[in-house]
Structure formats: structure tokens, C-alpha cells
Amino acid sequence: MGILTFKGGVHPYDGKELSKNNPVTKYLPKGDMVYPLSQHIGAPAAPVVQKGDHVLAGQKIADAAGFVSSPIHASVSGTVKGIEPRLTATGSMVNSIIIENDQQYESVEFTPARLEDLSKEEILARIKEGGVVGMGGAGFPTQVKLAPKEPDKIDHILVNGAECEPYLTSDYRRMLDDSEKLIEGLRVMLKLFDNAKGYICIEDNKPDCIAKLKEMVKDIPRIEVAELMTKYPQGGERFLIKAVTDREINSTMLPADAGCVVDNVDTIIAVYEAVILGKPVMDRIVTVTGQGIKNPQNFEVLSGTDMAELIEAAGGLTDNVSKVISGGPMMGFAMYDTHVPCIKTSSACLCLEKDDVADAEQTACINCGRCVGVCPGHVIPARLATFAEHGDMESFQKFDGMECCECGCCSYICPAKRPLTQMIKSMRKMVLASRKKK
């Protein structure tokens, strides 16, 4: 198949050497557990417990409240202390269930199943009941994604193992350490789509993952490894589809419109655990890394764990730390408080000693065209940012502003240090809000 890629993109320092070779350490929380009811796109989950209830690990504490929604499960045993708004990594206050951890970790009994005994409907039901969502960051309920209107037209299931965001190594460790679960999770998904083939998509800066998985799938029908060029944002859904299938989608389309289903490595493993083991989403791998953390680590973290505890478990912050980010440096969220819960979509905590954004001295656009050259969405970021500055919504839409994928490539490459992505993102929100009013 050769090395696959797309047009555009950038090559930032990846920082993966800080944590990639550190094996996953299981972390057991010390304080109260906080479970926000919005850990996914769609309607917030509805609590099914109340203050004073005793719960077990794996017990459902909130149920899906709509078609696009997902249940939430306790990751520890203990007592419900209350349901109240709590701060999340994005800076918003979200209604959350607080559980006092009794440190006993008593669990409900899970009900395993054999894949050959399950119908497609039963597989989807177990995925929904397990609370599986897109764990790469999007949080889209997986059972909805795996039930497109025309399943027979799906011919590609793409396992997104690119992990192109700098510093992150959680998917890398998953692919190396939990290879069997990853393959079995893909087999579960292939049973849902009779005409599909599965591709485990990995950037070529992870040769050990590529070699191991190629050897493991060489005799498995309908599964192969797709080797990708190392480039950001290679793991973006639109660009992964373009690289592997040469098909294109725009902002008004879904991957299913191009015959594809795309899911992150951690999501595929969660599908395996929910369907075959009967275990709901209770934990995930979180990378705590950056020059601002003393001992970068990959942790197996129970949902609801305080991020500040993980920072301390990784040796604490250095004396010179200037910024802490939930996620990666390109698309993550800067945090002003580290006392936020790790949720289903928490992939990393990045601690930086140098804040390039705050230190940047902005100058006027010099019309160099670099932002155009790297934009994978093939728009003109500098022009769109100017429209955004002037509130020119009509011109913004005319010049395809809604096709911006908000990846940050333009801001990264801009010699004038203009926050192009942030300006475009703000205008996109205004456009969407105006469309809703109409």
C-alpha cells in the first residue's frame, strides 16, 4: 500500500520521547470521584442514583437521556455524596455525580459473551450499555456511529492509531501493550458491516507498533495495517479518510457518506471490553507529560480521578511550569485549575515550561501564503481571520470558512504569530449560532 498521507499539514516537535517508553502504571485515586454528566456529544446523561446511595464499581450511575447520549458508570465503590456542578478541563461547570471512594473497589459482576453468539443488534446494545464513546476527544456515542442508515455501503473501518498530536503517547502504549484487545475489538466492529475491511492506521514514527500489528494480522481476513506518513493532523478524521481511501468529505458530510467508520484506538478497545467482557467504560490511559512535569508517565486512570493527583503521581510540576493543557498543544484546552476530573475523553495532561502563545509578539500579516500552503482544509486562513476580525459573516461563509477543521496548522506556521485558528473558530461559532436562530 505504501506510505499514505494527505496534502498540507505541518511537522511540529513531537515530544513523544518524554513518555513513550514508560510502561503504563495503574493509578488508584485517593480523593472523591467526580463524574460529569456530559462526557460525550449530545444530551447529558440522567442520574439514576441519589445522595446517600452505595454504589459498586461498574454500576450504572447515569443513563443515556436521548438518542445521541451515553450512560456513565462508577469506577469505584463508595457512597454518593451529591449531584452538583463541578469544573471540567474545558473551563465549564457541568452537573456531576460525586462519589466518596471507600477504597474497597468492590465491583458488580460483568457478563461476558462470545462474538459468534451475538447478533448485530445485541452488539450495538452492549456497546451502548457499556457507555462507549469516541475516546480520542470527540466523545460521539459509538453505538450511534456504528448504526448508519446504509450499513451495506460501509467498506472501510479505520482504526485511528495515528496519534499525530505532539507529546501524546497513550494510543502508542495501547497498540503495543493491548494489541490483542485492539484486534478483537476490530473483529467485533467488522461483524456489524458485512462488506467492510478493517485498517489499523499508524504513522511511520511508530515502527515497532507497525511491525507487531502487521505480524499479528497477517493471517486474519479483512484486517490489515495501513502505514501513514508522520505529519500533523494525519489523525484528523477527514485527512485519515483521504490518506487511506483517497475519498473526500466536507463539513456537511459524515464519514459514513464516504463509506467509512473511523474510531480511535482506545474506543476500539472499549468496544471489545463492553461487548466481549461485559465491562463498561471505567478507565483509560492518560499521558502526563511535557518539560514542566518531573517524571512523565502513562497512567491507567479510573474515570472521575482528579487530574491534580496524576500530576503529583508524576513527580509534580517543575518550578518553571507556565501552562498546563488538557490534551495536546495543537487542539487541547489550557487549564486554569488542575482540580478537574479525568473523563472518557481525557487523553493527556501536558505541562509546558514555555508558553509560546503568551510569549508571541503579533505583527501584521505579511501575505506570505504559508498558512495556505499547510492548510489541510484547503481554505485561506489569513483571509478568513480578517473576515472574522471585521465580523464579516457573509464573506467568511463565501470563502468556505466553515470548512476550517480548527487543527491549528495555520497558527503554528504564521510568522506574524497571528492567532488565526482562534479567530476562525470564534467566527464559526457565530455562524452556527445564527443558523440555529433561523
C-alpha positions in Angstrom: 0.0 0.0 0.0 3.0 2.4 0.6 3.2 5.4 2.8 -0.1 7.2 2.9 -0.8 10.9 3.5 -2.8 14.0 2.5 -1.9 17.4 1.1 -0.9 20.1 3.7 -0.1 19.7 7.3 3.0 20.6 9.5 5.8 18.9 11.4 5.9 20.2 14.9 8.3 18.9 17.5 6.5 15.7 18.7 7.9 15.4 22.3 6.9 11.7 22.4 10.3 10.6 23.6 9.4 12.0 27.1 6.9 9.3 27.8 6.6 6.7 25.0 9.0 4.2 26.6 7.5 4.4 30.1 5.2 1.4 30.7 1.6 2.1 31.8 1.3 2.5 35.6 -2.0 1.7 37.2 -3.1 4.6 39.5 -5.6 4.2 42.3 -7.2 7.5 43.3 -7.1 9.0 46.8 -9.9 11.6 46.9 -13.5 11.8 45.9 -14.5 10.8 42.4 -16.3 13.3 40.1 -18.4 12.1 37.2 -19.6 14.9 34.9 -22.9 14.0 33.2 -21.7 15.4 29.9 -18.7 13.2 28.9 -20.0 12.9 25.3 -21.6 14.9 22.5 -25.3 15.0 22.8 -27.8 15.1 25.7 -26.2 14.9 29.2 -26.8 11.6 31.0 -29.6 11.5 33.5 -28.6 10.4 37.1 -30.1 7.1 38.3 -28.6 7.4 41.8 -29.1 9.9 44.6 -27.3 11.2 47.6 -26.6 8.5 50.2 -26.7 5.6 47.7 -24.0 3.0 48.0 -22.6 2.0 44.5 -20.2 -0.6 43.2 -17.5 -0.2 40.5 -19.1 -0.9 37.1 -22.6 0.1 38.3 -24.5 2.5 36.1 -25.0 5.8 37.8 -26.4 7.8 34.9 -28.3 6.6 31.9 -28.5 7.9 28.3 -31.1 10.7 28.1 -31.5 10.7 24.3 -30.7 9.0 21.1 -27.3 10.8 21.0 -26.3 10.3 24.6 -24.4 7.7 26.7 -24.6 6.2 30.1 -22.0 6.7 32.8 -20.7 4.1 35.3 -19.0 4.3 38.6 -15.3 3.3 38.6 -15.0 2.7 42.3 -17.2 1.5 45.1 -18.5 4.1 47.7 -21.2 6.5 48.7 -22.9 9.1 46.5 -22.1 12.5 48.3 -24.2 14.6 46.0 -25.0 15.8 42.5 -23.8 19.3 41.8 -21.9 21.5 39.2 -18.2 20.9 39.1 -15.4 22.4 37.0 -14.2 20.5 33.9 -11.0 20.7 31.9 -12.6 23.0 29.3 -13.4 25.5 32.0 -17.1 24.9 32.1 -19.2 23.9 35.1 -21.0 20.7 34.5 -23.6 18.9 36.7 -21.7 15.9 38.2 -22.1 12.9 40.5 -19.7 12.9 43.4 -18.8 9.6 45.0 -16.8 9.1 48.1 -14.3 6.4 47.3 -14.3 3.7 50.0 -11.0 2.3 48.7 -12.5 -1.3 48.6 -13.1 -1.4 44.8 -15.9 -3.8 45.1 -17.4 -4.4 41.6 -20.6 -5.6 40.0 -20.3 -8.9 38.2 -19.8 -8.5 34.4 -21.5 -10.7 31.9 -19.1 -11.8 29.1 -20.2 -13.1 25.7 -18.8 -14.8 22.7 -18.8 -12.8 19.5 -20.2 -15.7 17.4 -23.2 -15.9 19.7 -24.2 -12.2 19.3 -26.4 -10.6 16.7 -25.7 -7.2 15.3 -28.4 -5.7 17.4 -27.0 -7.3 20.6 -23.6 -6.0 19.8 -24.9 -2.4 19.4 -26.9 -2.8 22.7 -23.8 -3.9 24.6 -21.8 -1.0 23.2 -24.5 1.4 24.3 -24.9 -0.2 27.7 -21.2 0.0 28.2 -21.1 3.7 27.7 -18.6 3.6 24.8 -18.0 7.0 23.2 -15.2 8.4 20.9 -12.3 8.4 23.4 -9.9 10.3 21.1 -11.5 13.6 22.2 -14.8 13.9 20.2 -16.9 11.8 22.6 -19.5 10.9 20.0 -21.6 7.9 21.3 -20.2 4.9 19.5 -23.5 2.9 19.1 -24.8 5.8 17.0 -21.8 5.9 14.8 -22.0 2.2 14.3 -25.6 2.3 13.2 -25.6 4.3 9.9 -28.6 4.4 7.7 -27.0 2.3 5.0 -24.6 -0.2 6.7 -24.1 -2.1 3.5 -22.3 0.9 2.0 -19.6 0.9 4.7 -16.5 -0.7 3.2 -13.7 0.8 5.4 -13.4 0.7 9.1 -10.4 2.8 10.0 -8.7 2.4 13.4 -7.2 5.8 14.1 -3.8 5.0 15.6 -2.0 8.0 14.0 -1.7 9.8 17.3 -0.4 12.8 15.4 -0.9 15.3 18.2 2.5 16.1 19.8 3.5 14.7 23.2 0.6 12.2 23.4 1.6 8.5 23.8 -1.5 6.8 25.3 -2.5 5.3 21.9 1.1 4.2 21.3 1.1 2.3 24.6 -2.3 0.8 23.9 -1.2 -0.5 20.5 1.9 -2.1 22.0 0.5 -3.4 25.3 -3.1 -4.3 24.3 -2.6 -5.4 20.7 -4.9 -8.5 21.2 -7.7 -6.4 22.6 -7.4 -3.9 19.7 -7.6 -6.7 17.0 -10.5 -8.4 18.8 -12.4 -5.0 19.1 -11.9 -4.5 15.3 -13.3 -8.0 14.7 -16.4 -7.0 16.7 -16.9 -4.0 14.5 -16.4 -5.9 11.3 -19.3 -8.2 12.3 -21.5 -5.2 12.0 -20.5 -4.4 8.5 -20.6 -7.4 6.0 -18.8 -5.5 3.2 -16.1 -3.8 5.2 -12.4 -4.3 5.6 -10.5 -3.1 8.7 -7.4 -0.9 8.5 -5.3 -0.2 11.6 -3.8 3.2 10.6 -0.4 4.0 12.2 2.1 6.8 11.5 5.6 5.6 10.5 7.2 7.2 13.5 5.9 4.1 15.4 7.7 1.3 13.5 7.5 -1.1 16.5 3.7 -0.8 16.5 3.5 -1.3 12.7 5.8 -4.4 12.8 4.0 -6.0 15.7 0.5 -5.5 14.4 1.4 -6.5 10.8 2.7 -9.8 12.2 -0.4 -10.3 14.3 -2.9 -9.7 11.5 -1.1 -11.3 8.6 -3.4 -14.3 8.6 -6.6 -12.6 9.7 -9.0 -12.0 6.8 -10.4 -8.4 6.3 -7.8 -6.8 8.6 -4.5 -5.1 7.6 -2.2 -2.3 8.8 -2.1 1.0 6.8 1.2 2.8 7.2 0.9 6.6 7.3 3.3 9.4 6.8 4.2 11.2 10.1 2.6 14.6 9.8 0.1 16.7 11.8 -3.0 16.5 11.5 -2.7 13.0 9.9 -5.1 11.7 12.6 -7.9 14.1 11.7 -10.9 12.2 10.5 -11.2 13.9 7.2 -7.5 13.6 6.4 -7.2 10.0 7.6 -10.0 9.1 5.2 -8.3 11.0 2.4 -5.0 9.3 3.0 -6.3 5.7 3.2 -9.2 5.7 0.7 -8.5 8.8 -1.4 -12.1 9.9 -0.7 -13.0 13.4 0.5 -15.7 14.6 2.9 -16.6 18.2 3.8 -18.1 19.8 6.8 -21.6 18.9 5.8 -20.8 15.2 5.5 -20.2 12.2 7.8 -17.5 9.6 7.3 -20.3 7.1 6.5 -21.1 9.3 3.4 -17.7 8.1 2.1 -18.3 4.5 3.2 -16.1 4.8 6.3 -16.3 4.4 10.0 -13.4 6.0 11.9 -12.7 5.2 15.6 -9.8 5.9 17.9 -7.6 3.0 19.3 -8.9 3.4 22.9 -12.5 3.4 21.5 -11.9 0.1 19.7 -10.5 -1.5 22.9 -13.5 -0.1 24.8 -15.8 -1.8 22.3 -14.0 -5.1 22.9 -14.3 -4.8 26.7 -18.0 -3.8 26.5 -19.1 -6.5 24.0 -16.9 -9.5 24.9 -16.1 -8.9 28.6 -19.3 -7.0 29.5 -17.2 -4.3 31.2 -18.4 -0.7 30.8 -16.0 2.3 30.3 -14.4 2.8 33.7 -10.8 3.7 32.9 -8.5 4.8 30.2 -4.8 5.6 29.5 -3.8 9.2 30.3 -0.4 10.6 29.3 1.1 13.1 31.9 4.0 14.7 30.1 5.9 17.8 29.0 9.0 19.7 30.1 7.0 21.1 33.0 6.4 17.7 34.7 9.2 16.0 36.6 8.6 12.4 35.7 6.5 12.0 32.5 4.3 8.9 32.7 1.4 6.9 31.1 -1.2 6.1 33.7 -4.1 3.7 33.7 -6.7 6.0 35.2 -10.1 5.4 36.7 -12.8 7.7 35.4 -13.5 10.5 37.9 -10.0 10.8 39.2 -8.7 14.3 40.0 -6.1 15.4 37.4 -4.1 17.1 40.1 -3.5 13.7 41.7 -2.0 12.4 38.4 0.3 15.4 38.3 1.6 14.6 41.8 2.0 10.9 40.9 4.2 12.0 38.0 6.5 13.8 40.4 4.7 17.2 40.4 5.2 20.3 38.3 8.7 21.8 37.8 9.5 25.3 39.2 9.3 26.8 35.8 5.9 25.5 34.5 4.0 28.2 32.6 1.0 26.4 31.1 -1.0 23.1 31.8 -3.1 21.8 28.9 -5.7 19.1 28.8 -4.8 17.2 25.6 -2.1 18.1 23.2 -0.6 21.5 22.3 -2.4 21.9 19.0 -6.0 21.2 19.9 -6.0 20.9 23.7 -7.5 23.2 26.3 -5.4 25.4 28.6 -6.5 24.8 32.2 -6.5 27.4 34.9 -7.2 24.8 37.6 -5.8 21.2 37.7 -8.5 20.0 40.1 -10.7 18.7 37.3 -11.9 15.1 36.7 -10.4 12.7 34.2 -13.3 11.6 32.0 -13.8 9.3 29.0 -12.2 11.7 26.6 -9.2 12.7 28.7 -6.1 11.6 26.8 -3.4 13.7 28.3 -2.2 16.4 30.7 0.6 18.4 29.1 2.7 20.6 31.3 4.9 23.2 29.5 7.7 25.4 30.8 7.4 27.7 27.8 4.1 29.3 26.7 4.7 30.0 23.0 1.2 31.6 22.7 1.6 34.1 25.6 5.2 34.9 24.5 4.3 35.5 20.9 4.5 39.1 19.7 1.9 39.6 17.0 2.6 41.7 13.9 0.7 42.5 10.8 0.0 39.8 8.2 2.8 39.9 5.5 0.7 37.9 2.9 3.4 35.2 2.8 0.9 32.5 2.0 2.4 29.9 4.4 -1.0 29.4 6.1 -2.5 28.5 2.7 0.3 26.0 2.0 -0.1 24.0 5.2 -4.0 24.2 5.5 -5.3 20.6 5.1 -8.8 22.0 4.6 -7.6 24.0 1.5 -9.0 27.4 2.7 -7.2 30.7 3.0 -6.8 31.1 6.8 -5.4 34.7 6.8 -8.3 36.0 4.7 -10.8 34.1 6.9 -9.2 35.6 10.0 -9.6 39.1 8.6 -13.3 38.5 7.9 -13.6 37.3 11.5 -11.9 40.4 12.8 -14.4 42.6 11.0 -17.4 40.4 11.8 -18.0 39.8 8.1 -20.1 36.7 8.3 -21.2 36.7 4.7 -17.7 36.8 3.2 -16.5 34.3 5.8 -19.0 31.8 4.5 -18.5 32.7 0.9 -14.8 31.8 1.2 -15.5 28.4 2.8 -14.8 29.4 6.4 -17.0 26.5 7.6 -14.5 24.1 6.0 -11.8 25.0 8.5 -11.0 22.0 10.7 -9.6 24.1 13.5 -6.4 22.0 13.6 -4.1 24.9 14.3 -1.6 24.4 11.4 -2.1 28.0 10.3 -1.4 29.5 13.7 1.6 27.2 14.1 3.2 28.3 10.8 2.3 32.0 10.8 5.5 34.2 11.0 3.3 37.1 12.2 2.2 35.0 15.2 -1.4 35.8 14.5 -4.0 33.5 16.3 -5.6 32.6 13.0 -7.3 29.4 14.3 -8.8 31.1 17.3 -10.3 33.9 15.2 -11.7 31.5 12.7 -13.1 29.2 15.4 -14.9 32.2 17.0 -16.5 33.2 13.7 -17.6 29.6 13.0 -19.4 29.6 16.4 -21.1 32.8 15.4 -22.2 31.4 12.1 -23.6 28.2 13.7 -25.5 30.3 16.3 -27.0 32.5 13.5 -28.1 29.4 11.6 -29.8 28.0 14.7 -31.8 31.2 15.1 -33.0 31.0 11.5 
